Structures are given as C-alpha cells and as structure tokens.
C-alpha cells in the first residue's frame, strides 16, 4: 500500500504541476480574449439572470430550472474546498495563494461559461426523454465520432473520481468534523449521511435540484454571515490583510511562527490547484448539471453558469481566506480544516469550532449530492441508463464507507483523476472555441436588437 500511495503522490504532483497550471490558466485567458472579456463585463447582468432563471418561461426546454441547475452545480463546488482547501492553500503557499485563487476564478469564469455553452448546445435526450450533456457529449456531438474516445476518457475519469472526491472524501470530512466538535462516533455520522444521501439521490436530478435550490443559498448566506462576524472582530486588520495578500502573491513568503516559508511558484500552484478544486472551472462538471436546465439558449445558461465560479471563489473562498489572515493564525503551522477552525475559535472562543463543524458538514453534504449527479451521468454515458439505480445505491454505500474509513490513498487517487478530467475538457474547449464565440456574438446581437424594440426576454 505504501508504494501505491507513493506512486499516486508522484503522479498527482506531475498532473498538477506547471503544465496543468499553464493549460488551465491559458485556456481561461484565451477564452476571455476571444470573448472580449465578456464574462467580466457581465457580472452584474449574471446576478440578474440568476434571479430570472428561477422561472425560465414557457419557451424553455429542460428537466429543471436553470436556477436549480446552478444550485446543483454550486452544491458540488461549494464544499470542503471552500474551508479546508483554502486553508491548505494558505498554509502551504502563504497568504499570496489567495490572490492566485482570485485570478484563477476570474479567468475561470470564461472557462465555466464555455463549458456550459457547449454542454447545452450539444446536449441530447436519453432513452428516458431526459436532457443529458457535459464535456463527453460536447466532444461526441461537437467534435465528431473521431473524437468520441476523448469523451469516453472524460466520463471514465469523472465516474471514478466521483466516488472518491464526491462521496467518500466528503463524508469522511463530515465524520471527522462531527467527531472533533461533538464527539460523535464515525459510524453514527456515516449512517446519518447514508440515510440522507439515499433519500435525495434516489429521486434523481429533480429531487437533487429541489434540495439544492433551497439548501445551497441558505448555507452560503449563513456561512458568509459567520465569517462577517469574524471579520467584524478584526475589522481593523482587514486593510493590512489585503496588503499582505497582494505583497506575498509576488514575493517569497518568509518563514514565520509555524509557517515554513513559500516561494512565489508554490503560492501560484497552491492557489490555482485549490481554486480549481473549489470552483471546478476547467473540469467541465458544471455543464453536466446545466444541460438538464430548462433554457431558451446555450448562452443564457452560460451566463447563469459562469456565476457559480464567482460565487464559489470570489465570495465564499475569499471569506475563508480573509478570516484566516485577519485572525493571525495563518502562520500557526496548522493546515486544512484545523486552520479554519483556529480562525473561528480566535473570534468566537468556545463556539467557533462548533459553528465551523456545522458549516463544513453542510457544505460537504451538498457536494455529495451534486457529485452524485455528475458521477451518474458519466456512467450512464458509458453503459446506459440501466446503471442509474445501482449507481445511486453504490453511491449511498460509498458515502457510509467514506465516513468510517481512512482515505489518504482515495484522496490522492481522486485528486489525480480530477486533473485527468480537465485535460479532455480543456482540449474540447479550445477546439470548439469558435462555436462558443459564434453563439455568443449571435446572442448579444439578437439581444441588442430586442433591446431597441423593447422586447428584453433575457434580462
């Protein structure tokens, strides 16, 4: 087992190395340039469209509303990465890593936009009359039969990664948090997770979407409210925290306290890797959820979908990072969820650890639900809809096993497979970028014409 762990650690370091950073950031930058930085210029519009997408109208065609699709995508992205992932990035790369998470997100908005546009454009109906889409369908229907093998690789990597990163790792995080804060035995937590997971995922995308559109906004607002309290306690330190983040983004971070020091390259690597782990821009997963959304136009879905990256990283991850920096615990030597816990405890002595444990548990649980849908659609692409019910049962069992098992190897394998998912998706984005640009120009030209006539259905 040790040699296998070492093998995957080496492979993980390789796939998340400089070439992957260049590919992910380069793709995002290329799409921003091709789109004339449209995603950044339409952030306010994106928030308005999120509100409108709760009721898409009679002309839209899909299984759930675009709003529910966005919340399903957010349920998968807003998870342990927003708490433990951000803390790890800062613990290893220094406060400057947070800056590179922001850059990854701003470029990633174009990546996420492109993923969703292609997913909706090239979606198809399965043998049950349900809309299905994502990178595998974009590759098959957009690039043609010669490239189908690339879509198969994406589905295989995604189907395998899901059990690790989506079910087992998340439930393990919940169990650890509940045991540390409340003393609950792991098997008790695992049983509760399995029952709740089964109750939701066995109902398919309709039930997942219904739960996500209620739970995700509530948990995000509650978490942001808790962090705002922490920031309020240290409000005088906020300007210095931003100065430290910007300074150490471009300068090596010296060793201090329990912090061993970090190079600029390590800050970039940790910021990019943890940023992608959190918002999943570049992995292609959001398109799987958005393809099920009732929509009139792929660009409409893309504008809604890209806001998931902004909400996840620019808002939620920033809250965590600022809490860690302003509370002064970033150089304590702790990492992961423990570092985030220390920041909450510093502002809310005796209470903070319980608050964070509950937040982390809800975040992780919604990730289990979102990734259940992603994993299912990957496997149905490979073997057909016959696998849906067996998959949902196995997913529920996997959630229980994750709560009671040691998952060091599972984490490494899943993290490696996440990177391997990105490669087919990013290649498809680059090859199909002319389609993304064409659809975007047509949409905004049509929208401008409708604006002049007073008919503005998409605003």
N, C-alpha and C positions, 0 to 999 in steps of 0.2 A: 504493500500500500504506500510506503514511503517513496518508492521510486516512481509510482504513478502520480503522486502528489507533486513530486519534483518535476516530472515531465510536463504536467499541465501548468505548473507555475512558470516554467521556462517558455512554454507555448503562449501562455497568457501575456507574459512580458513582451513577447515578439509581436503578437497580433495587436496589442495596444501600444505599440511603440511609435516612433516618429512617422513611419509611412502611413499608419492609420490616422494619426493626427492630421497629417497633410491632406489625406484623402477626404476626411470628414469636413475639416475647415475649408479646404479648397473647393469642395462641391458646394458648400453653403455660400461661399464668396462668389463663385462662378454664377450660381443661380440668382444671387442678389444683383449682380452686374447685369445679367441678361434681362432681369425683370425691372431694371431701373430702380432698384431698392424699393419696389412697390410694397413688400410686406412691412417695412419700417415706416413707410408713409401712411399706412392704413391701419395702424394700431387702434386708434380711436374708433374708426369705422368697424374694425373687427369686433370690438366690445359691443357696439350697437347691433351687429349682426348676430352675435351670440344671443342677445335678448330676443331678437326677432325669430331666431331659429327654434324657439320653443314651440311655435305653431307655423310649420312651413307652408301651409295652404294647400288648396285642392290640386294645384298643378304639380306638386312634388310627388315623387315615387320612391318608396323605400319602406323598411320594416319598422323603424323608429325615427323620432325627430332628429334633426342634426344636433340639437342641443343635447339630447340623450346620448347620441353618438360621441359628442365631445366629452361629456361627463364620463362615459365608459372609457374613452382614451385617457382622460385625466385620472380615472380610478386606477389605471395601470401604471401611470407615470408618477403620480404623487404618492410616494411610498417611503420605504426606509431610506432611499437615496436622498430624500429631502432633509432627513435628520441625521442618519448615520453617515451617508455618503458625503454630504457637505462637510461634516466634522472630520472625516478621514482626509478629505482633500486639504483642509486647513492644517490638520495635524502633521501631514507629510510634506505638503508643498508650501505651507505658510499662508498668511492672510492673502497674499497675492494670487493664490489659486482661485479665490472668489471672483477676481476681475476676469480671469480667463474663462470661468463658468459663464459670466455675463456675455463675453464675446462669442462663446460657443452658442449661446441661446439666441443672440441677435442674428448671427449667421444661420443658425438652425431654424429660424422662422421661415426662411426661404426654402430650406430643405424640407421641413414639415409641410409647407404649402404645396410644394411639388409632389410629395408623396401622396397627399390626399387628392390632389387634382387627378393624378394618374390612376389612383385607386378607384375613383368614381367614374372617370372616363372609360376605363377598360373593365369595369365590373360586369358580372354576368349573373344569371339566375341559376341556382342549383336545381336538382330534380324535385325539390320540395317547394319551388317557386320563391325562394328567399334570395335576396341580393347578397352576393359574396364578392369580395375584392381584396386588394392588397398587392404588394410587390409581385407575388407569384402570378397573379392574373394580369397585371400590367406588363410583365415580361412576356407571358404567353400570348396575350392578345395585342400587345403594342409592338413588341419586337419580332413576333412571329415564331413559328414552330422550331426554327433552327436554334432558338434561344431557350426553348422550354426547359432544358436541363438546368439552366441557371435559376429559373423559378422553382424547380424541384429542390435544388440545394437550399434556397432560402426557406422553403417550407419545412425541409428536414431539420435544418439548424434551429428554426423557430419552434418546431414541435418538440424537439428535445430540450432546448433551452428553457422552455416554458415551465416544465416540471421542476427545474432547479430554481431559476430566478423568480418564477411567478408563484409557485406553490410552496415548495419545501423551505427555501431560504426565508420567505416572508413569514410563514408560520413559525419557523424557528426564532425569528426576531420577536414575534409576539410572545412566544413562550418564555424567552429569556427576559423580556421586559416585565412580564407579569410575575415571574418568579423573583426577580430582583426587587421589584417595588412592593409586591403584595404577598410574596411567599407562596404563590400557587404552584402546585406540582405541574410539571410539564404535561403529563398525560391528561390532567383535567383541562388544561388550556387547549391541548390538542383535540380533545373530544368536543369541546365547545366550538372550536374553529371548524371541525369537520361537519358538525350538525348545521351550523350557519352557512357554510360554503355549499353543502349539498342542497339546502333549501333554496338557495339562489340559483346556482349554476344549472341545476336540473331543469329549470324553467327556460333556459336558453337566453338569447340576446334580449328578448322583450323584458324578461324579469331582471336581467343584469342591468339593462338600461334604466328601468324603473327605479331600481335601488340606487344606482349611481347618480341619477339626476337629483335625488333628494339628499343622499349622504355626502357626496363629494363637495358641493358648495358649503354645506354646514360644517364639515370638518376643516375645510380650508379657512373659512372665516373664524372658526373657533381657534385654530392654531395661530393665525395671524394676530388675533386678539391677545392670546397669551404672550406672544413674542413682543407685541407692542407694550405690554406691561413691563417685560424685562428691559426693553429699550427706554421706557419711561424712568425706570430706576436709575439707569446710567445715561440719561439724556445728555449730560454734559460731556460725555466721552464720544458721542456719535461723530462729530467732525474729525476728531483725531483718528477714529476707526477708519473712516473713508480715506484719510490721508495715508494711513498705514497700508491699506489695501492697494491703493494706486502706486505707492512707492515700491512695495515689495513685489508688485507684478513685473517690474522691470529691473529689479536689483536683487542679488542673492540675499536670502534671509539668514542672518547670523544666529548661531546657537544662543539660546537664552532659556533659563529655567529648565524645564524638562524637554524643550524643543531642541532637536539635534542640528538644526540648520537645514537650508534647502537651496538648491540652485534655481535659476530662472527656468531652465528646461523642466525641472521637476514640478515647479509651480504650474507651468503650462500643461504638462502631461496630466497632472492630477486634476486640474481644473477642467480640461477637456474630457478626460475619461469619466470623472464623476458627474460632469454636466450631462454627458450623453446617457450615462446610466440613469440619471434622474429624468431627463425630458424625452429621451429616446429619439431625438431628431437624428435621422440617418439610419435608424434601424428599420423603418418602414411600417412599424406596428400600428401607428395611428390610422393609417389608411385602411387597415382591416376593419376597424370599428366604423370609420366614417363611410365606408362603402355600403354599410347597412342603413345609413341615414336617408330619410326622405328628403330629396333635394331636386331643385329645378336645373341645377347647373354644377359641373365639377368645380368651377372657380368659386361659386358661393360656398361650397363645402370646404374648399381650400382656405378661404379667408376665415372661416369659423375654426377650422382645424389648426391653423398656424398659431392661434391664440393660446392653445394648450401649452406650447413651449414658453410663451411669455409668462403665463400664469405660473407654471411649474417652477421655472428657474428665476426669472427676473423678480417675481413676487415671493414665492414660498421659500425657495433656496436662499434668497437674499436675507429673508427674515432670520433663518437659522444662522447663517454666516455672521450677520451683524451681532446677534445675541452672543455668539461665541467670542467675537473680538472685543465688544464693549465690556463684557463681564470680566475680561482679563484672564480667562482660563485657557486660551488657545495654546499657550506655551507650557501647559502643566505636564505634558508628557502623555496624557490620555489620548485616546483616539475613538472613532466611531461614536455609537450612541452614548457611551460613557462621557465623552467630552461635551456633547449636547446637554446631558443630564447635569453636569457640573455648572454649565451656564445658567440653567433654570434654577438650580439649587442656590447659586450665588445671589440671585434676585428674589427667590421665594424659598427661604430656608425651611426645610422640613416638609415642604409641599411640592416643590419643583419636580422632584423625581417621580411623584405620582402623576402629576399633570403630563409630563413628557411621556411616561409609560403609556398612558391612555391615548395620547396623540399618536405615538408610534404604532400602537396596536390597531387603531382605526385606519391609519394610512396603509399599513401592511395588509390589512384585511381587504381593503378596496383593490389593492394591487392583485391579490389572489383572484378576485372576481374578474378584473379586466383581462388579466393574462389567461384566465380560463377560456375566454372567448377567442383570444389570439391563437392559443395552442390548438383549440378545437378546429378552427378554420384552416390552420396549417395541415392538420392531419386529415381533414375531410378533402382538402385539395389532393393529398397523396393517395388516399384509399377510398374516398367517397363518404356520403352521409351515413352509411351503415355504422360508422365508428362513433357517432355522436354520443349516444347513451353510455357505451362502455368507456369512452374517454371521460365523460363527466363523473362517472363512478370512480375511475382511477385517479382523477384529479382530486376528488374529495379524500380518498385514501392517502394520496401523496401529501395533502395538507396536514393530515394527522401524523404521518411518519416524520415529516419535517419538524414538527413540534417536539418530538421525543428523541430525535437522532442527532449525532454530531455531523456537521455538514461542511467541514473545511474543504474536502475534495469536491463536493457538489457545488460549492460556491465558485471554485476555480473553473470547473468544467462549464458551468452556466455562463460565467463571465467571458470565457473564451468563445463559446458558441454565440454569445451576443455580438461579439466583434465579427465573427464569421457571417452572421446575418447581414451585417451592414454592407459587406462587400458586394453581393449581388444587387442589393437595393441601390447603392450609390452608383454602380455601373449603369443600372437601368435609368436612373435619374439623369445622368449625363447623356446617355444615348437618346433619351426621349425628351430632352430639354426643349427641342424645337416645338414639340407638341404642347408643352407647358406654356411656352411663350406665346404661341399662336392662340390658344384658348384664352389666355389672359388678355391679350390685345382685343380679341373679339368681344369679350365680356365687357371691358371698360369702354369700348367704342359704342356698344349697344346701350350700356348704362348711361353714357353721356347723351345719347340721342333721346333716351327715355326721360332723362332729367329735363331736357328742353321742352318736352311735351307735357311735363307734369306727371308722368307715369313713372314712379320710382319704386318698383316692387321689391328690390333687393336692399333697400336702405332702412 
